[in-house]
Amino acid sequence: MPHISLGFLLFTALSAAVFYAVPKRRRWIVLLVFSIAYYLAAGPALILFLLFVAATTFFGALLAEQKKKGAVPAVLVLNFGLLAILKYTNFFISNLNRIPGVSIAEMRLLLPLGISFYMFQATGYLLDVHWERTRAEHGFFRYLLFVSFFPQILQGPIGRFGRLSETLYAGADFDPDNLRRAALRIAYGYFKKIVIADNAAVWVNYIFDPSRNTGSRMGIAGVLLYGVQLYMDFSGGIDIAAGIAHLFGVRLDENFRQPYFATSITDFWHRWHITLGTWMKDYLFYPLSLSGRIGRFGKWCRKHLPKQAGRALPIALCNIIVFLAVGVWHGAAWHFILYGLYSGVIIGISGLLAPQYRKWKSALHIDDKSRSWHLFQIFRTFVLISISWFLDRSDTVRQALILLKNSFAGPFFSLGLPFDGNVLKAAVRFGTVLFGCALVFGVSLKKEQGVPVMERLLAKPAALRIALLLFFLLSYGLFGDNTAFGGFMYANF
Amino acid sequence: MRTSEFSEAASRSGGKQLSGGKRLLIAALILLLLFACATRLLSFLLVPPQYTRVKVHVLENDPPEDLILGTSHGIAAIDPDRLAASTGRTTYNAAAGGEYPIDIYYLAKDTVSSGAPRRLIVEYDPTYWLYTGGMNNTELYLIRVMRPSLTKAEYFLSSCLASDFRNALEPWYLNLSGLRSIPENVRRKQSDAYRNYSMALFEDPLQTVMENGFIAIDDSAQNGRDSETHVLISEDGAASKAYETSRRWFLRTVDLCRKNGIGLVVVETPIPSSTLAGDRAFFEDMNARMRKMAEENGFVFLDYVTGQNAVPDGTDIVCGTDGDGAPRDDGGFSDAEGHMRVSAARRFSDVFGKALSRLP
């Protein structure tokens, strides 16, 4: 049931109506029924995977609570093994087939909807119970709701049981404020997706089409537009998910915090896909960095290397491993792996060179509290992230490198865009993307300055909110791209 | 007076304040009303009148004895007056470009509620069965111009649920490229021809839309559409899935006819011989499937392309061979896809009409 379909809107409206019609203590059951129905609509067979993940992690957590040894590793192996088989088998096969004489047929495997998201959410819960950060849920169906909650199952955010359960099972009372919040956030999310992301996608798809643009010098424009498309698409989808959750009084974790205002790659990953980043930090980085092996490596480094390197190298290694995992999570392809490693290596090197950077800044008399330095950091980070988008968006590493090379082969600013001769159409599309970005930038700037934008909007007269919603509703038809019925990009994970 | 002062004043005077829920409901209703008005205005300005509006009006008010449904090939190839001359029945051509099996089913069902025709003639273009339609302009327009009924509601839900919500809520968005046509749209919608459901509204130098639903493409018209080579559905998963969906909708039409005592004739109109030569395997495969369905379900299939007919035993019909009198030379068509020019269409309609008159 695509989120842009009429069926999904009616489904959501119906679920909200039924939710508030039943007694408070039964409302979580309504959410569960609708979540299962949503997943069944995608294909009845796929629910088996969801139930498998839910059942194994549920019982695993109960056993972990009783301190049964081996339960947690076994469940993790089962679940990540399943994910590895479904998502990465053909990747291994295709790489093995590069060996002369090897020819293995690729398998036709089903990738269940949202598996990368709900599996991480479920295993996170298992580890939280194991490490006594949260209590185990003893009701299987209540736990199943946590895993399958329909607004977030397609593309996150990846929730934490401790926080999500506070509102998920509460059976919120009807609060008009929740509905106002929901309407505004959902409408804003669709605006980002339909009006901005889908329009940018028309050019991005053209520029990155491997059959068309090997020699293209539109790479800079393409990667800038991809950065717009990706952010608007993904954050728009999260806004819709969070807005729908608000309908039921459920609070989801935020997944974006004005990422293009980041001052470093590390800061970027604290603002972009936040819940994936914190999952990796809590369940991979910390256990890894505190592990015996890394501890021993750290001791060796401190003994044999200069002081800074001795301290920073183990952390750098952990970061590289974590970002390798981030890349692998994004997809079974070398360009995704390099995409992850790219950030990991930069963060690692930054840590190693931190004292050197301080020396350079001192020598150049740079005041790192100054506004100009802050703006420079934002610009620098933006450029570094944009380079990573070549790897993320391209179909292969080769295509990414060719496009990157060609982007800088000619005059530095070659911001050409594909043009089919229709001036008005191109101008409208360009103006739409520009206006949309300006609007979102304005909202983001206010949020970055600490202004509670939603609360300010809710305090304004109703007429303003009605006008804003009417603008959004009409903008989908007037300015949205109508050449594709585009699903969300992260819904394929 | 500020909102808070108003509330205090209302409270002091003993007036009741609206609860948060009621205020929200009022705001939502205002928003919906404004949106509905804006959408209605944009539809009026942007969506040009279409001949399908006239056709639906005829089906709902004066259904014929022989009803023709189908695609743009059918509109251009079948002149109802020529059929009527052979069969003696009132005949109407309600085919339309972009009319998929789902649309054919609901148009037939809508007509049945006004008075079941004696016979339904479905023009079959197998290339349409490779796609599921995807809410094109024709379908959206058909749904909008149908009178309110359970059939219309069912049609809406069947078509719109899985598609982009803009199709249902903002159908004018597909017409944004026609901004320059706004003055012409307004003029046409205010004309007598529009109010009287007349095809005179659709003047075109190279084709005439007749009141009987037939589009007479001028013998000099050249549309420039090329032919395509199509995949066999056994070799393409997406096409196979689309075929199954189309088949399901078509079989619903077969059931509808059976339940209402309507005779069913499926006809595949001729295509240019050069087009067939380049895509023979596809047409033979698809027509074999249609013939099998016809034999299993007891309806007539007249295949003027590859001759795989299904007719009652003893019926003397020559169809699908060089001697059947149907035009197949490239000069009889305005494009390689197979839209007949008027002279060829009338010749074909005479041939087809005679075949129909031989059916029991």
Chai-1 contact restraints between the chains, C-beta under 6 A:
chainA,res_idxA,chainB,res_idxB,connection_type,confidence,min_distance_angstrom,max_distance_angstrom,comment,restraint_id
A,I4,B,D164,contact,1.0,0.0,6.0,A-B,restraint_1
A,S5,B,A162,contact,1.0,0.0,6.0,A-B,restraint_2
A,L6,B,C160,contact,1.0,0.0,6.0,A-B,restraint_3
A,L6,B,L161,contact,1.0,0.0,6.0,A-B,restraint_4
A,L6,B,F165,contact,1.0,0.0,6.0,A-B,restraint_5
A,L6,B,A168,contact,1.0,0.0,6.0,A-B,restraint_6
A,G7,B,L161,contact,1.0,0.0,6.0,A-B,restraint_7
A,G7,B,A162,contact,1.0,0.0,6.0,A-B,restraint_8
A,L9,B,F165,contact,1.0,0.0,6.0,A-B,restraint_9
A,P176,B,G20,contact,1.0,0.0,6.0,A-B,restraint_10
A,P176,B,G21,contact,1.0,0.0,6.0,A-B,restraint_11
A,P176,B,L24,contact,1.0,0.0,6.0,A-B,restraint_12
A,A462,B,A27,contact,1.0,0.0,6.0,A-B,restraint_13
A,I466,B,A27,contact,1.0,0.0,6.0,A-B,restraint_14
A,I466,B,I30,contact,1.0,0.0,6.0,A-B,restraint_15
A,I466,B,L31,contact,1.0,0.0,6.0,A-B,restraint_16
A,L469,B,L31,contact,1.0,0.0,6.0,A-B,restraint_17
A,L470,B,L34,contact,1.0,0.0,6.0,A-B,restraint_18
A,L473,B,F35,contact,1.0,0.0,6.0,A-B,restraint_19
A,L474,B,A38,contact,1.0,0.0,6.0,A-B,restraint_20
A,Y476,B,R166,contact,1.0,0.0,6.0,A-B,restraint_21
A,G477,B,R166,contact,1.0,0.0,6.0,A-B,restraint_22
A,G477,B,E170,contact,1.0,0.0,6.0,A-B,restraint_23
A,G477,B,Y173,contact,1.0,0.0,6.0,A-B,restraint_24
A,N482,B,Y173,contact,1.0,0.0,6.0,A-B,restraint_25
A,F485,B,D164,contact,1.0,0.0,6.0,A-B,restraint_26
